[in-house]
Amino acid sequence: MGLNWDAIGAVAELAGAVGVILSLVYLALQIRQNTAQMNTNSSLMRAESRRHWNAAASNVNLVLAQDEKVADVFRRGLASYDSLPPKEQMQFTFMISEMLSALLLSFDEERESVAMPGSFERAANSYRFIFDSPGGREFWQVHGQRFGSPEFRDWAAAQLARDP
């Protein structure tokens, strides 16, 4: 009895087809696992972003609440940055820069689709008082062009263009 090459070829084709199917099933499982891991990582990044934003806001708020002199500099700076003496302008600049850094982080994360949609607008609402105050506007005129990306500066310009 001789070898039936047609039968051997059919078995080999069947084995190849089974191998391809098993490879596709394995690939589908890997893609599903990778997608789940990416979703988890994205959620962790959003949580870390919220923690950072909250920490930055809390740091400034805590200093303002604990130190009457610093709070007074902040209050007077919001009224008129230009009228502060140079030392107090520097203090005010550090406080506002810390707040705006947190806002810039939120802006960039939303642009890069790392943050939840709408998170920047919620953060912006918390800090809109800076752009609505005379001193915040004066601060931005002095320091704004060195702060953040062109897109963030465009957003800030739009805030300054609206009525407080």
Secondary structure, 3 states (H helix, E strand, C coil): CCCCHHHHHHHHHHHHHHHHHHHHHHHHHHHHHHHHHHHHHHHHHHHHHHHHHHHHHHHHHHHHHHCHHHHHHHHHHHHCCCCCCHHHHHHHHHHHHHHHHHHHHHHHHHHCCCCCCCHHHHHHHHHHHHHHCHHHHHHHHHHHHHCCCHHHHHHHHHHHHCCC
